[in-house]
């Protein structure tokens, strides 16, 4: 009787142990399956990402090429801009040179044969002549008087017109120009020269007398 009970107990123990082993083996199998599933999903994810990387790399290369193209465009544009700047600078230089030539031409004396009388060899008019300055202010009237400021300033303008200094000039005649208000006419020669000039000057308010016209005479008609 005790022997049967002992056998039954061993059988139940073995059955229980076998059942426990089955459960443990099942759990182990489930864990292994989960591990495999997770590993498969990881590898599958890497496989999916792998094709994207080449595309991305290719896209990046294309973008790089585009940027290089843009850089080339910028370089071409920069060269074009430099060329435009050079052309603009050349045009500016040409315009400046032309303007200077025009100024030079404008300042060149205009010489014509003859003049106001048969004694005039030629007439000289220079647009570049400027007023000689003045110390006078207020209303002005031409004054033919050796003691007046007018006298000294008129002689400065006469000497300036013939290209000499008033200390190196002889004045043979000086009178008011009746045809022009504020004007005067003088006949002068440079010392040491027989060439006589009839010089026309006019008053510029605040700036003094300036030459208007010079007539080169055949002979000094005021000696």
C-alpha positions as CSV (number, residue, x, y, z in Angstrom):
1,X,0.0,0.0,0.0
2,X,2.8,2.4,0.9
3,X,4.6,1.3,-2.2
4,X,1.7,2.2,-4.5
5,X,1.3,5.6,-2.8
6,X,5.0,6.2,-3.3
7,X,4.8,5.3,-7.0
8,X,1.8,7.6,-7.5
9,X,3.6,10.5,-5.8
10,X,6.6,10.0,-8.0
11,X,4.4,10.0,-11.1
12,X,2.6,13.1,-10.0
13,X,5.9,14.8,-9.3
14,X,7.3,13.8,-12.6
15,X,4.1,14.9,-14.4
16,X,4.3,18.3,-12.6
17,X,8.0,18.6,-13.3
18,X,7.3,17.8,-17.0
19,X,4.5,20.3,-17.1
20,X,6.8,22.9,-15.5
21,X,9.6,22.1,-18.1
22,X,7.1,22.5,-20.9
23,X,6.0,25.9,-19.6
24,X,9.6,27.0,-19.1
25,X,10.5,25.7,-22.6
26,X,7.5,27.5,-24.0
27,X,8.5,30.8,-22.3
28,X,12.1,30.4,-23.5
29,X,10.8,29.8,-27.0
30,X,8.6,32.8,-26.8
31,X,11.5,34.9,-25.6
32,X,13.7,33.6,-28.4
33,X,11.0,34.4,-30.9
34,X,10.6,37.9,-29.5
35,X,14.4,38.4,-29.8
36,X,14.4,37.1,-33.3
37,X,11.5,39.4,-34.2
38,X,13.2,42.4,-32.7
39,X,16.4,41.6,-34.5
40,X,14.6,41.1,-37.8
41,X,12.8,44.4,-37.4
42,X,16.2,46.1,-36.7
43,X,17.9,44.6,-39.7
44,X,14.8,45.2,-41.9
45,X,14.9,48.9,-40.8
46,X,18.6,49.1,-41.8
47,X,17.8,47.6,-45.1
48,X,15.0,50.1,-45.7
49,X,17.4,53.0,-44.7
50,X,20.2,51.8,-47.0
51,X,18.5,52.7,-50.3
52,X,17.6,56.1,-48.9
53,X,21.2,57.0,-48.1
54,X,22.5,56.7,-51.7
55,X,19.5,58.8,-52.8
56,X,20.4,61.3,-50.1
57,X,24.1,61.2,-51.1
58,X,23.1,61.6,-54.8
59,X,20.8,64.4,-53.9
60,X,23.6,66.0,-51.9
61,X,25.9,65.6,-54.9
62,X,23.4,67.1,-57.2
63,X,22.9,70.0,-54.7
64,X,26.7,70.4,-54.6
65,X,26.8,70.5,-58.4
66,X,24.0,73.0,-58.4
67,X,25.9,75.1,-55.9
68,X,29.0,74.8,-58.0
69,X,27.0,75.9,-61.0
70,X,25.7,78.8,-59.0
71,X,29.2,79.6,-58.0
72,X,30.2,79.5,-61.6
73,X,27.3,81.7,-62.5
74,X,28.4,84.1,-59.8
75,X,31.9,84.0,-61.1
76,X,30.7,84.7,-64.6
77,X,28.4,87.4,-63.2
78,X,31.4,88.9,-61.2
79,X,33.5,88.8,-64.4
80,X,30.7,90.5,-66.3
81,X,30.3,93.0,-63.5
82,X,34.1,93.7,-63.5
83,X,33.9,94.1,-67.3
84,X,31.0,96.5,-66.9
85,X,32.9,98.4,-64.2
86,X,35.9,98.6,-66.4
87,X,33.8,99.8,-69.3
88,X,32.1,102.3,-67.1
89,X,35.5,103.5,-65.8
90,X,36.8,103.7,-69.4
91,X,33.7,105.7,-70.4
92,X,34.1,108.0,-67.4
93,X,37.8,108.5,-68.3
94,X,36.8,109.3,-71.9
95,X,34.1,111.7,-70.7
96,X,36.6,113.4,-68.3
97,X,39.1,113.6,-71.1
98,X,36.5,115.0,-73.5
99,X,35.4,117.5,-70.8
100,X,38.9,118.6,-70.2
101,X,39.5,118.9,-73.9
102,X,36.3,121.0,-74.2
103,X,37.5,123.2,-71.3
104,X,40.9,123.6,-72.9
105,X,39.2,124.4,-76.2
106,X,36.9,126.9,-74.4
107,X,39.9,128.6,-72.8
108,X,41.8,128.8,-76.0
109,X,42.1,132.4,-77.4
110,X,40.0,133.2,-80.4
111,X,42.1,135.1,-83.0
112,X,40.6,136.8,-86.0
113,X,42.2,138.9,-88.6
114,X,41.5,142.7,-88.6
115,X,39.5,144.5,-86.1
116,X,37.8,147.8,-85.3
117,X,40.0,149.9,-87.7
118,X,42.5,149.5,-90.5
119,X,45.3,149.8,-88.0
120,X,44.3,146.6,-86.3
121,X,46.4,143.6,-87.4
122,X,44.3,141.0,-85.5
123,X,41.8,140.7,-82.7
124,X,42.2,138.4,-79.7
125,X,39.4,137.3,-77.4
126,X,40.0,134.7,-74.6
127,X,37.1,133.2,-72.7
128,X,39.5,132.1,-70.0
129,X,40.2,135.7,-68.9
130,X,39.2,136.3,-65.3
131,X,38.6,139.5,-63.2
132,X,41.8,140.7,-61.5
133,X,40.2,141.3,-58.2
134,X,39.3,144.6,-56.4
135,X,39.5,146.3,-53.0
136,X,36.5,148.4,-53.9
137,X,32.9,147.8,-52.6
138,X,29.5,149.5,-53.1
139,X,28.4,151.3,-56.3
140,X,31.2,151.6,-58.9
141,X,31.9,154.1,-61.6
142,X,34.8,154.1,-64.0
143,X,37.3,156.7,-62.8
144,X,40.2,157.8,-65.0
145,X,42.3,159.3,-62.3
146,X,45.8,158.3,-61.4
147,X,45.1,158.8,-57.7
148,X,42.0,156.5,-57.6
149,X,41.9,152.7,-56.8
150,X,40.3,152.3,-60.3
151,X,43.5,153.5,-62.0
152,X,45.7,150.8,-60.4
153,X,43.1,148.0,-60.9
154,X,42.6,149.0,-64.6
155,X,46.3,148.8,-65.2
156,X,46.4,145.3,-63.6
157,X,43.8,144.2,-66.1
158,X,45.6,145.8,-69.0
159,X,48.9,144.1,-68.1
160,X,47.1,140.8,-67.6
161,X,45.6,141.0,-71.1
162,X,48.9,141.3,-72.8
163,X,50.7,138.8,-70.6
164,X,53.0,141.1,-68.6
165,X,53.3,142.8,-65.3
166,X,52.0,146.4,-64.9
167,X,55.4,147.5,-63.7
168,X,56.8,146.3,-67.1
169,X,54.2,148.1,-69.1
170,X,53.8,151.5,-70.7
171,X,50.3,153.0,-70.9
172,X,50.0,155.4,-73.9
173,X,46.3,156.1,-73.5
174,X,43.4,155.2,-71.2
175,X,39.8,156.3,-71.5
176,X,36.3,155.2,-70.7
177,X,34.6,152.9,-73.2
178,X,31.5,155.0,-74.2
179,X,29.9,152.0,-75.9
180,X,29.8,149.9,-72.7
181,X,28.9,150.9,-69.2
182,X,31.7,150.0,-66.8
183,X,34.2,149.6,-69.6
184,X,37.5,151.2,-70.4
185,X,40.0,151.1,-73.3
186,X,43.8,151.5,-73.0
187,X,46.6,151.5,-75.5
188,X,49.7,149.9,-74.0
189,X,53.1,148.3,-74.9
190,X,55.4,146.0,-72.9
191,X,58.6,147.7,-72.1
192,X,61.3,146.9,-74.6
193,X,58.8,146.1,-77.3
194,X,57.4,148.2,-80.1
195,X,54.2,146.1,-80.4
196,X,51.2,148.2,-79.3
197,X,47.9,146.8,-78.1
198,X,44.5,148.3,-77.7
199,X,42.9,146.6,-74.8
200,X,39.2,146.6,-73.9
201,X,38.4,145.9,-70.2
202,X,35.1,145.8,-68.3
203,X,34.1,146.0,-64.6
204,X,32.6,142.9,-62.9
205,X,30.8,143.8,-59.6
206,X,32.7,142.5,-56.6
207,X,35.5,141.0,-58.7
208,X,37.2,143.9,-60.5
209,X,38.2,144.5,-64.1
210,X,38.7,141.8,-66.6
211,X,40.0,141.9,-70.2
212,X,37.4,141.5,-72.9
213,X,39.3,142.0,-76.1
214,X,42.8,142.8,-77.3
215,X,43.6,144.3,-80.7
216,X,47.1,144.0,-82.0
217,X,48.0,147.2,-83.8
218,X,50.2,147.7,-86.8
219,X,51.6,150.9,-85.2
220,X,51.1,152.8,-82.0
221,X,48.5,155.5,-82.9
222,X,48.7,157.1,-79.4
223,X,52.4,158.1,-79.4
